[in-house]
């Protein structure tokens, strides 16, 4: 068995019927490249073969009423691909609206915790003859990097790439008895006081250090200081999504012209699009929106678990009208936030999440949701923005050329918008997830992204044209 880390388990404890914590993705495929042609049965069979060689796809949760610690992963000895791979068809005409509507409906369905926590929905009937595959993976089992890596293991560089099983030395989760889970949990809980004594001194110094940084102007935005918008309310169980594809070369043109990073340009695009969206709704705040930006700490921490992330807060400078001023302000703020986040330490979030308990966290989150408390306290942050790097070359999913790969992260009470971008083969794929009761015109927001990028490109070309 493999015991979940506290951070992994927290995504189970914080999930409710309206706050669903799975990560989604929509891959649009050109199935004409599949050797021998496309047939759902063949695709499902090939998927089943490859899944059997990737243990992470075949592990499921197991727990015991006597377990005092987090649940464990075990191998599913009754794994059946038919429980995870489903086939549906879009209604006519099969355009982006129909695709987004169906994917939003799928995103609003919880995963079955009695089985491995993932699904794939093969969606036929797109108007251009493409086939889409929507994946769902629970955040307890993947973060942005590991989720992308698991999908990448199903892909190849050519349509007829011979698939080889991953390293056979990688073992599965194994099995566990009720006694194994209970005894292991007891030993883990018994070691917690010593762990608390080890991390407490450093943690107690965080607040005064934060205040000192803020006094020097060298701190990231503090939680609970974001302005309230219509996006910052209590979720329902419904989901809507939207997506677009941008030219990565244009993003790099802006990056090079102004000496910033790709992530700065991504946040500046989000800022410009949000300004347009909120201004049209007559609710643009006079203070900057604040984004929560997950930061990968893979390779920087020795803590166990699948989720290897920390979190930094970033001002989007949405109160600034000039796009160049916004970009440069975001870049400066990101540099400050990154330095502050590094000073907090790569393991802070992981260490404290080890003390999360299902009874306390689960009950508290259900109460928080039922009472609509997200609307009764200051806004922690306005939205989540993630940037996941992808391969710069064409990729083939089970033999089909990937035309687009739209990542879709989870949303939370009080922050009902997730913007995730992924680069692939010279394109920047942008996926937005929200709740229709809070963001009914999500296409208006995503359609503002190309406009926001063009504003930055025009400014970049003007800079390059100067003598």
N, C-alpha and C positions, 0 to 999 in steps of 0.2 A: 504494500500500500504506500501511497504518497500523501502525506498530510498537507492540506492547503496552508499557505501562509496566511497571516492575518489580513494582509491587503487583498489577496485573492478571495478569502472568505467574506470580506466586508461587502463585496459586490453581491453576494448572496443575501446577506443580512439586510442590506439597504434596498433590496428589490421589493416592490409592492405591485399590486394589480395595475397601478397607473404609472409607476416608475420602473420600467423594464430595462434591465441592464445587460442587454446583449448588444454586440457590435455587428453591424450589417455591412454588406457590400453588394453592389450591383455590377456584374460584368456583362458587357454587351459583346456578343461573339459573331464573327463571320464564319458560319458553319460550312461554307463552300470549300474551305481549306481542309476539312476533315478527310483523311484518306478513306475512300470507299463511300463517302457521303454521310450525312447526318441521319441518325435514327435515335430516338430517345432511349430505347432498350440498350443499344450499343454503348451510348454515353454512360448510362447508369451502370452497366457491367464493367466498363473501364474504370469508372470511379470506384466501384467496389474493390477491384483488384488493387488499386493504388492505396485506398484507405487501409487495407489490411497490412500494408507495409509502413504505416505511420501511426505509431501507438497513441499519440495524442488525440487522434480522432476516435479512439475506441475506449477511452476511459470515462467512467461515470462516477457520480458521487455516492458515497456510502457513509452512514452515520449510525450512532447508537444512542439510545436514551440515557445511557450511563456515561456518555462521552462528555467530559468537561471542557474539551478544547475544540478546535475547528474540525470540520468533516475531513474525510480522506478521499483520494481518488483510488479506484480499483478498476481492473480491466472488466469490460462487459463481455461475459462469456456467452451471451445470447445476442450478440450484435447482428442486426439485420439492416442492410442498406435501404430497404423499402420503408423503414421507419424514419429515414432521414432525407431521402431524395424524393421529391414530389414533382409532379408535372401539372402545369396549368396553362391556359391559353388566354390571351388578351381579347377583350371585345373589340369589334371594329371601331375605328380604323387602325388601331394598334400603334398610335403615336406616343409622344412623350407623356401626355396627360394620362392616358390609359395605363401606361407602364408605371408611372409614379403612383397612381391611385392603387393599383394592385400591390405594389411593393410596400406602400404605406399600410395597407390592410395586413399584409404578412408581418410587417414590423411590429404591429400591435398585438400579436399573438405570443403569449409566454412560451418559453421552451419547457419541455417535459423533463423535470429533474430526475425522473426514474431512468432516464436514458442518457447516453453521451450528449453533452449540451451543445449540439449544433444541428443545423438543417441546411439543405440546399433546395431551392425551388427553381426548376427549369421552366422558363416562361416562353411559350411559343406565340406566334401570331403577330409579331412586330411587322409594321407596314413595309419595311424594306427587306424583309426576309431574314433578318437577324434573329438570333435566339439570345435571351438574357438569362443569366443565372443569378439569383439572389441568395446570398449566404447569410446565415445567422450563427454567431458564436457567442457564448456567454462570456462576459468580462471576467468572470471567475477563472476562466481557463485560458484567456488570451489578453494581451494588450495590443496596441496598434502594430508593434513590430513583430511579435510572435504570430499574430493573426495573419499578417501579410506573408510571413515566412511559411506558414502552413499552406496557404493558398498557392504560394510559389512552388511548393513541392509537387503540386498537381500539374504544373506547367512545364513547358519546354521551349527551347529557342527556335525550333522548327516544328512544322506540323507533324512530321513523322519521326520525331526524336524518340529513340527507344528508351522506355522508362526503366530505370533501375531502382530497386528498393533502397531506401536510406540505410545508413550504417546499421548493420545487424547487431552491433554491440549496444545499441540504444534499447534498453529494456522497457517493457510495459509497466503499468502501475502495480501489477500483481493482485493478490487477493488479501482479504482481511476478515477476521472473525469479530464478533461483538466484543470478545475479551481483548483482542489485539487493539481495537480502537479505544476501548475504555482505559486499558492500562497505559497505552501511549499518551492518551489525553491527560491522565492523572499525572504522569511524569512531567509532561510539558507545563501543566499549570503549576506544579510544585516548583518549577524553575523560574517562574515569573517574578517573584520578589527580587531575586538576584538581578534579573534583567532590568527591572524597574530602577533599582539602585544604580545600575550602570549608566542608564540613559537620562536619569532625572537631572543630574547637575547641569549637563549640557543643554537640556531642554528648558530649564528654568532661566537660562541666560538668553533665550531667544527673544523674549519681549523687550528687555532693556536694550539689547543690541539693535533690535528693529527700531526702537524709538530713537536711539542715537543715530542710526543711519538716516532715518527720516529727518532728523534735525539737520544733518549734513546735506540733505537732498540726494541721498545715495541709496534709497530704499524703493522696493517695488510698491505698488499701491497696496494699502491695507485692506483686508476683507471688510465687508459691510460699508464700504464707502462708494459703491457704484450707484448711479442714478437709476430710478425705476422707469421701466418702459412696459409696453404691453406684452413683451416677451418674458417678463419676470413674474409669473404667477404660478398657480397650482395646476399640475398636469391632469389631464384626463387619460383614459386608456387608448385614445385615438392617436394615430401618427400620420403625418404627411411629410413628404420629402420632395426635393427638387435637385436638379443636377445640371451641370454645364461643363464644357471642355474648352480650355484656353491654350494658347500657343506658349509653350515654355520658353521659347526663344525671346518672346516679348518680355517676359518676366526677367530674363537674364539681361536684356537690353537696359531695363530700368535699374537693375542691380548694379551693373557696371557703370552706368552714367553717374550714379549718385554715391557709389562706393559703399553700398549697404549689402545685406545678406538676402538670400531668397526668401527666408522666413519674414524678414521685414517687409518685403514687397507683398507677400501673401497677406499679412495683417493689414497693410495699407489698402489692398483691394477690398478686404472685408470692411474696413472702415468706410471707404468710399461708397460701397454698396449699401451699408447700413444707414449712412447719412441720407442717401437718396430715398431709401425705403421709409425711414422714420419721418423725413421731411414731408413726403407725400401724405403721410398719415397725420401730419401736424403734431408730432410728439417727439421731435428731436430735442433731447435735453441740452441745456447750456453747459453741462459738464461732460467730460469724456466718459464713454462706455468703457467698461473694464472686462477684459477677456481672461479666462483661465486657460493656460497653455500647458498641456502635459509635456513633460521633458523626459526623454528616455534616459535611464541610468544603467542600461545594459553595459556590462564591462566595467562599471564604476562601483559596484556593490557586491558584497559576498553574501547578502541575505538570500534565503531560499525563496522560491515562489515563481510563478509565471509572470505576474505583473511587476515589471521593473521600471517604475516611473516615479518622478516627483512632479511638483506642480508649481508653476510661477504665474503671477498675475501681471498683466500688461495693459497699459492705457492705450486705447485705439485712437485717441486725439480726434474723436468725431466732432468736437466743438470747433475744429479748425476748418475753414472753408477751402483754403488753398491746398491742392493735393500734394504738392512738393513739401510744404511745411508739415503736413500730416506725416508723410513718409519719413522725413528726417527726424521729426519728433518721436515717431514710433521707434525708429532705429536707436535713437539715444536712450529712450525708455527701456527698450529690450536689453540693451547692453547693461543698464543699471539693474534690471530685474534678474538677468542671468547671473550677474556677479553676486547679487543678494541671495539668489536661490542656491548657488554653489556654496556660499558661506553658511547657509542653513544645514548643508550636508545632504549627500545623496540618500542616506538611510533614514532620515528623520520620519518620513511618512510610513515607511515600512516598519520601523521599530515600534511606533506607537499603535499602529494597526494590529499588532500582535495581541493587544489587550482587548480588542473588540470582541463582544460576545453576542451570540444570536438573540438571546432572551432580551437583552437591553436594547441593542441596536434595532432589531426587528420590531419590537413593540414601539419604540420611540419613533421610528420612521412611519409606521402605520398610523400612529396618533398624529404625527406631524402632517401627514397627507390628509387625514380625515378632517382635521380642524382648519386646513388651509393656512397653516402658519407661515408659509412662504410669503404670504401677502401681508403679514403682520409685523415683520421686522425689516430693518434695512437690507437692501440687496447685497448679497455676498459678492457676486459677480454677475455680469449680464449674459454671458454665453461662453461656450467652450470652442476653442479653435485648435485643431491639430494639423500638423504637416508631416506626412509619412513619405519618406523618399522611396521611389520605386526604380525599377531597372530602366536604363536609357535606350533599350533595344526592343524590337517587337517580341511579344510573348504569345504562346499558344496554350490555351487551356483545353486539355484532353484532345488536342489536335485542331482546335478551332482558334483562328486568329482573334486576339483580344482587341476590339476596336475602342473600348472604353472600360475603365474600372473605377467606379464611383464609390468611395468609402463613406460610410454613414455611422457616426458615433452615437452613443446614447445621450438622452437629455435628462434633466433633473428638475425637481420641484424648485422653482425660483430662477431657473436658467433654462428656458424651453427652446433653446437653439443650439445646435451643434453644427459647426462648419469643419469639415475634414477635407484636406486636399492630398492627392497622391500623384506624383509624377510617373509617367510611363511613356517611353518611346517618343519623347519630344513634346508630349502634351501634359497639361496640368488638369487633372480630373477633380472637379469640385462637387462635393456632396453635402447637402443640407438636410438635417433631420429636425422636425419640430412637432408641434401639437396644433391641429387645425383650429381649436378653440382659441388659441393664443396667437397664431400666425396664419390666418386664413388665406392670405395672398402670398404664399411662399415663392411662387414663380416670379412675382414682381421683384422679390429680393434677389433671387439667383440671376435673373436677367439683367440686374444692375452690375454684376461682376464684370462682364466684358466692357461695359462703359467705364467702370472705375479703372480697369487696366489701360484702356485707350487713353484716358486722361494722363496717366503716368507715362505712357510711351511717348505721347506728344511732348511732354515736358522733357523727357530724356533726349529725344531727337533734337529739341531746341538747344539743349546744353551741348550736345555733340557738334552742332552746327556753328557754335560760337568760335570765332577766330582765336 
